[in-house]
Amino acid sequence: MIQLYIANKNYSSWSMRPWVMLRQAGIDFEEVYVRFDSFAPDSQFKTALQGVNPVGKVPVLVHDGLAVWDTLAIAEYVAELFPEKQLWPTGRADRARARSICAEMHSGFAALRSACPMNIEAHLPDVGALALRDQPAVRADLARIVSMWTQLLAAHGGPMLMGPFTVADAYFAPVVMRIKTYALPVPAEVQAYMDRVCALPGVKAWIDGALAEQDFIDFEEPYRLHR
């Protein structure tokens, strides 16, 4: 049995990626929830991950005694374990493109991620408007995402970025959440893609879980004092 260690669904964008990938692909796994309480060495969060993951972060996938703790590494491992699920596109060029945009997400979009942290339950349009007004890097990140998604949807005809659902859609699902929470303006075709992502059973299940948590973690809330 696969185990996937995750943190709060409302806040943990990195946890969302492999969870959605597994759930949407219909791969059985056991969710191991580790609540964010602090990132101090003696926190319950860090203590719970001791012996599981040398970096003390989520997500972590554990299978047959092997721990895999980077989201791209998790995606590659699961894709090799379940080739019939076709988590990457079947064509070599499309696989390369999908891996490229996932790697771009993995290492990029720092301004958007910093100014608009994932908070599925919240609705913060004023914060989003100020971020776009005052931070050119946020505007640049959003423009790149819109351009990327528009080109891929046009090239593959939808409904997802590479045609059918792939790792790429799971990887950008937290970006969809950010754009929604902060009401960042996007063209109609991008909004339609976001609506389709939110309607995916795997994504909807994550959103429902986030809304059901009823948790408020102050260090994950730069813009609110209470829920």
C-alpha positions as CSV (number, residue, x, y, z in Angstrom):
1,M,0.0,0.0,0.0
2,I,1.2,3.5,-0.8
3,Q,1.2,6.0,2.0
4,L,1.2,9.7,1.3
5,Y,2.1,12.1,4.1
6,I,0.5,15.5,3.6
7,A,-0.3,18.6,5.7
8,N,-3.3,20.9,5.9
9,K,-5.3,20.7,2.7
10,N,-6.3,24.4,2.9
11,Y,-2.7,25.6,2.9
12,S,-0.3,22.9,1.6
13,S,0.1,23.4,-2.1
14,W,2.9,20.9,-2.4
15,S,0.8,18.2,-0.7
16,M,-2.0,18.9,-3.1
17,R,0.0,18.0,-6.2
18,P,0.7,14.3,-5.6
19,W,-2.6,13.8,-3.7
20,V,-4.6,15.0,-6.6
21,M,-2.5,13.0,-9.1
22,L,-3.1,9.8,-7.2
23,R,-6.8,10.4,-6.5
24,Q,-7.6,11.5,-10.0
25,A,-5.7,8.5,-11.5
26,G,-7.7,6.1,-9.3
27,I,-4.6,4.8,-7.5
28,D,-5.2,3.5,-4.0
29,F,-3.2,5.1,-1.2
30,E,-3.4,5.8,2.5
31,E,-3.4,9.5,3.5
32,V,-1.2,10.3,6.5
33,Y,-2.1,13.8,7.8
34,V,0.5,15.8,9.6
35,R,-0.9,19.1,10.8
36,F,1.2,22.3,10.4
37,D,1.8,23.6,13.9
38,S,5.3,25.0,13.5
39,F,8.5,24.3,11.5
40,A,10.7,24.4,14.6
41,P,12.8,21.3,15.1
42,D,10.8,20.3,18.2
43,S,7.4,20.9,16.6
44,Q,4.8,18.2,16.4
45,F,5.1,18.5,12.6
46,K,8.8,17.9,12.5
47,T,8.6,15.2,15.1
48,A,6.0,13.3,13.2
49,L,8.2,13.2,10.1
50,Q,11.3,12.0,12.0
51,G,12.4,8.7,10.6
52,V,10.2,9.1,7.5
53,N,11.9,11.9,5.6
54,P,15.4,13.4,6.1
55,V,14.3,16.9,5.1
56,G,11.3,16.9,7.4
57,K,8.8,18.3,4.8
58,V,5.7,17.1,3.1
59,P,4.6,15.6,0.8
60,V,6.3,12.2,1.3
61,L,5.3,9.0,-0.5
62,V,6.2,5.7,1.2
63,H,6.0,2.5,-0.7
64,D,7.6,-0.9,0.2
65,G,9.8,0.8,2.7
66,L,11.1,3.5,0.2
67,A,10.4,7.2,1.0
68,V,10.2,9.6,-1.9
69,W,9.9,13.2,-0.8
70,D,10.1,15.5,-3.8
71,T,6.9,16.2,-5.8
72,L,8.6,15.6,-9.2
73,A,10.3,12.5,-7.8
74,I,6.9,11.3,-6.5
75,A,5.3,11.9,-9.9
76,E,8.1,10.0,-11.7
77,Y,8.0,7.1,-9.3
78,V,4.2,6.7,-9.5
79,A,4.3,7.0,-13.3
80,E,6.8,4.1,-13.4
81,L,4.8,2.1,-10.9
82,F,1.6,2.5,-12.8
83,P,2.5,2.9,-16.5
84,E,-1.1,2.0,-17.5
85,K,-2.3,5.3,-15.9
86,Q,-0.4,7.4,-18.5
87,L,0.3,10.1,-16.0
88,W,2.7,11.6,-18.5
89,P,1.7,12.1,-22.1
90,T,2.4,9.2,-24.5
91,G,4.3,11.2,-27.1
92,R,8.0,12.1,-26.5
93,A,7.6,15.7,-27.4
94,D,4.5,16.1,-25.2
95,R,6.2,14.4,-22.3
96,A,9.1,16.7,-22.6
97,R,6.8,19.7,-22.7
98,A,4.8,18.5,-19.7
99,R,8.0,17.8,-17.7
100,S,9.3,21.3,-18.7
101,I,6.3,23.1,-17.4
102,C,6.3,21.1,-14.2
103,A,9.9,21.9,-13.6
104,E,9.2,25.5,-14.3
105,M,6.5,25.4,-11.6
106,H,8.8,23.6,-9.2
107,S,11.5,26.2,-9.3
108,G,9.6,29.4,-10.5
109,F,6.7,31.7,-9.9
110,A,8.2,32.8,-6.5
111,A,6.5,36.2,-6.6
112,L,3.1,34.8,-7.1
113,R,3.6,32.1,-4.5
114,S,4.9,34.6,-1.9
115,A,2.3,37.3,-2.5
116,C,-0.6,34.8,-2.9
117,P,-0.1,31.8,-0.6
118,M,-2.6,29.0,-1.1
119,N,-5.6,29.4,1.1
120,I,-8.6,27.6,-0.5
121,E,-11.1,28.6,2.1
122,A,-10.4,32.3,1.9
123,H,-11.6,34.9,-0.5
124,L,-9.1,37.8,-0.8
125,P,-9.7,39.8,-4.0
126,D,-8.4,43.0,-2.5
127,V,-5.1,41.4,-1.6
128,G,-4.9,40.1,-5.2
129,A,-5.6,43.5,-6.7
130,L,-2.9,45.2,-4.5
131,A,-0.4,42.5,-5.4
132,L,-1.0,43.0,-9.1
133,R,-0.9,46.8,-8.7
134,D,2.3,47.0,-6.6
135,Q,4.4,44.0,-7.6
136,P,5.6,43.8,-11.2
137,A,7.0,40.3,-10.6
138,V,3.5,39.1,-9.6
139,R,2.1,40.5,-12.9
140,A,4.9,38.8,-14.8
141,D,4.2,35.4,-13.1
142,L,0.5,35.7,-13.9
143,A,1.2,36.7,-17.5
144,R,3.5,33.7,-18.0
145,I,0.9,31.3,-16.5
146,V,-1.8,32.7,-18.8
147,S,0.4,32.5,-21.8
148,M,1.5,28.9,-21.0
149,W,-2.0,27.6,-20.4
150,T,-3.5,29.4,-23.4
151,Q,-0.9,28.0,-25.7
152,L,-1.1,24.4,-24.4
153,L,-4.9,24.4,-24.5
154,A,-4.9,25.7,-28.0
155,A,-2.2,23.2,-29.1
156,H,-3.9,20.1,-27.6
157,G,-7.6,21.1,-27.8
158,G,-8.2,20.6,-24.1
159,P,-9.8,19.7,-21.9
160,M,-6.6,19.7,-19.8
161,L,-3.2,21.2,-20.6
162,M,-1.9,18.2,-22.5
163,G,-5.2,17.0,-23.7
164,P,-6.2,14.3,-21.1
165,F,-5.3,14.7,-17.4
166,T,-1.6,14.4,-16.7
167,V,0.9,15.3,-13.9
168,A,0.9,18.8,-15.4
169,D,-2.7,19.5,-14.4
170,A,-2.0,18.2,-10.9
171,Y,1.0,20.3,-10.7
172,F,-0.8,23.5,-11.6
173,A,-4.0,22.8,-9.5
174,P,-2.7,24.8,-6.6
175,V,-2.1,27.7,-9.0
176,V,-5.7,27.5,-10.0
177,M,-6.6,27.7,-6.3
178,R,-4.5,30.8,-5.8
179,I,-6.0,32.6,-8.8
180,K,-9.5,31.8,-7.5
181,T,-8.7,32.9,-3.9
182,Y,-7.2,36.2,-4.9
183,A,-9.6,36.8,-7.9
184,L,-6.7,37.4,-10.3
185,P,-8.0,38.3,-13.8
186,V,-7.6,35.7,-16.5
187,P,-9.1,35.4,-20.0
188,A,-12.2,33.4,-20.6
189,E,-10.5,30.3,-22.0
190,V,-8.2,30.2,-19.0
191,Q,-11.2,30.6,-16.6
192,A,-12.9,27.7,-18.4
193,Y,-9.8,25.5,-17.9
194,M,-9.8,26.4,-14.2
195,D,-13.4,25.5,-13.9
196,R,-12.7,22.1,-15.5
197,V,-9.8,21.6,-13.1
198,C,-12.0,22.3,-10.1
199,A,-14.6,19.9,-11.4
200,L,-12.1,17.0,-11.6
201,P,-13.1,14.4,-8.9
202,G,-9.6,14.4,-7.5
203,V,-9.5,18.2,-7.2
204,K,-13.0,18.5,-5.9
205,A,-12.2,15.9,-3.2
206,W,-9.2,18.0,-2.1
207,I,-11.2,21.2,-2.0
208,D,-14.0,19.6,0.0
209,G,-11.4,18.3,2.5
210,A,-9.9,21.8,2.7
211,L,-13.2,23.4,3.4
212,A,-14.0,20.7,6.1
213,E,-10.8,21.3,8.1
214,Q,-12.1,24.3,10.0
215,D,-8.6,25.0,11.0
216,F,-6.9,28.4,11.3
217,I,-3.1,28.5,11.4
218,D,-1.8,32.0,12.1
219,F,1.6,31.7,10.4
220,E,-0.1,30.6,7.2
221,E,-2.4,33.6,7.3
222,P,-0.6,36.8,6.4
223,Y,-3.8,38.6,5.5
224,R,-6.3,37.6,8.2
225,L,-6.6,37.5,12.0
226,H,-9.3,34.9,12.0
227,R,-11.3,32.6,9.7
